[in-house]
Amino acid sequence: MNQTGRLTEVTVPHLAESLVSATIGKWLKKPGDYIEQYDVLCELFTEKVNTEMPSPIEGKLIKIIVGDGETAAVGEAICVIEEPAGTSAAASLASVAVTDTAVVSEDADQSMRGRFSPAVHRLAQDNRVDLSRVAGTGLGGRITRKDVETFISSNGANAAPAAVQAVSAAAPVSPVAQEEPVSQPVRSSGIHLSASPQTPLLEAEGHNLDAKNEHFIDVTPMRNAIATKMRQSVTEIPHAWTMIEVDVTNLVVLRNKVKDEFMRREGINLTYLAFMLKAVVNAIKDYPIINSVWAVDKIIVKRDINISLSVGTEDSVMTPVIKKADQKNIAGLAREIDELTKKTRAGKLALTDMVGGTFTVNNTGSFGSILSYPIINYPQAAIVTFESIVKKPVVIQDMIAVRSMVNLCLSLDHRILDGVICGRFLQRVKENLESYNADTKIY
């Protein structure tokens, strides 16, 4: 007779202090697979970065609790692994339901029935599902997203989801529609729709459902995380905006003078952004309130100046962090920019590369922008963009000269910062940029 090993839950790890949940991007193992310790189980997406989830134990993968695209809180179980027989255990979890379609019996372990993941709770709310009526097939009677979907598809929900109520008054929904059983929500490339047969939701909103004229794009976990964070920023932070124009003619001369030698010496490109970061960091030293966070009854001013650098990829924008940027010279900042940019575009960022940022700089000039209104990288107090350098006719001492000019655009949290302090901060950045000359040292 074969001896059964201990059944152990694998939970979402505490990846960082500010993270409370993670989304399963894709399972790389399936039930029945034998897992070695540290084998990668799945991809995890957080609001910061995507990372691989290694198995903390060895054994056979028995059950996946949180599926692809679903969200689980830190400490919540995502799968069950059967450890090899003979592994010491204080207690056996033999009551785990192994199949996704299993019905939990009345005498089964129901210790986890009252714990719901955010995805389950949201799905139940959207479809007005009473979770006390749903049979949970997860470990300890936990209700999974699939359990709720099964309940909905069997006409267990007696009211239309809230999405139906959002249809505009220009296309009213028949009162009868809300009293009819809800059909299974349409799932098309990550867009969840639900409406009565009489008034399809997309048609009511004026959308053409002809597949020849449009197509759907999957909302990836990373894109969803970005959307959530941006919505949080504009909802919670009262944004204000200001801009200043800077003459960087001397900076252009300096960079042209040293860039070739820098390439031979370092093997990387010396960008204008490195000079910009140095100017910003030195200005933050003079106005440390810029480097702060709103904490309801307090304003927390950060001692370390950690610059979040916006880096665009084909499908997202990431903000890796240059730690203690105030302790680096221009060459050191250039090396950090190059390293983090390459890691971002290669998908090699670690969570440690993404946390701790206190102020964000975005090089929007790299794609030709001359003016932008950036959204603050929550929960920071401000973000500045470095726009495209363009040659313009400028009046200097009542004479017209062609100069290299650039716009700096600053979005600020008006709970913390006001126009006076931000105006002085930008003026200091301007002074720092205009003080560069052919003799400026980069090392």
Buried (B, 14 or more C-beta within 10 A) or exposed (E): EEEEBBBBBBBBBEBBEEBBBBBBBEBEBEBEEEBEEEBEBBBBBBBBBBBEBBBBBBBBBBBBBBBEBBBBBBEBBBBBBBBEEEEEEEEEBEBBBEEBEEEBEEEBBBEBBEBBBBBBBBBBEBBBBEBEEBBBBBBBBBBBBBBBBBBBEEEBBEBBBEBBEEBEEEEEBEEEBBEBEBBEBEEEEBEBBBBBEEBBBBEBEEEEEEEEEEEEEEBBBBBBBBEEBBEEBEEEBEBBEBBBEBBBBBBBBBBEEBBEEBEEEEEBEBBBBBBBBBBBBBBBEEBEBBBBBBEEEEBEBBEEBBBBBBBBEEEBBBBBBBBBBBEBEBBBBBBBBBBBBEBBBEEEBEBBBBBBBBBBBBBBBBEEBBEBEBBBBBBBBBBBBBBBBEEEEBEEEEEEEEBBBBBBBBBBBBEBBEEEBBEBBBEBBBBBBBEBEEEBEBE
